[in-house]
Amino acid sequence: MNESITSRVGRIISGSLNALVNSIEDSAPEIILEEALREVDSAIDQVRVELGQITARKHLASTRLMETSSLHEELSSKIQVALAEGRDDLAEAGIAHQLDIEAQIPVLEKSISEAGEKEQELDGYIQALTAKKREMKEELQKLLASKNVSAIPDHQNADNSSSDIAAKVAKAESAFERIIEKQTAYSTVTKSSAENAAKLAELDELNRNNRIKERLALLKSNSEDSGNV
């Protein structure tokens, strides 16, 4: 079973340098240091990819919410025009579409809210891992200095660090773009042919039609009241 992001980050952040210290006693310090830092970099990369997925879903949900809200307002104006022209049939069609939109809005709002919370959580993970990486570098450098062990040249470390960061950012951005493309596809839902399912669908349609007629009656009543004022 693959380790979850939360578990992995928690393990890295809560881990101490004792194991590294013991390993350095009998091993090449450069290898131990590289392996430890590579683990942190890999975790940061994993979190960034997950963050890209969440951001993509939030973006799509936000876009969809704006589109549906705008369409709902547009339909309200059209319904009023239909009522003024005595076209109840057109008004009913508009109301039916509004009900479909209203059923989607709470789901979209919840999706956006949850995505925002997850974004903050993942941002916190990246900050914590980055801080842990700095701490590891500082402590290990002190340890190596105290043991008079030769370390990797500073200019080489800087060059490698810049190259690694650029590669990870490019990889995260590429993954983000792929996620957006995948998220634009809609999943298909299979239809049940069972008799009970058909009856339940008919019941839902009957209830929906009643809601349409109730709203139509309310709008007509409000329109008449406004005309009498």
Secondary structure, DSSP 8 states (H G I E B T S, - for coil): ----HHHHHHHHHH--SHHHHHHHHHS-HHHHHHHHHHHHHHHHHHHHHHHHHHHHHHHHHHHHHHHHHHHHHHHHHHHHHHHHTT-HHHHHHHHHHHHHHHHHHHHHHHHHHHHHHHHHHHHHHHHHHHHHHHHHHHHHHHHHHHTT-----HHHHHHHHHHHHHHHHHHHHHHHHHHHHHHTS---------HHHHHHHHHHHHHHHHHHHHHHHHHHHHHHHHHH-
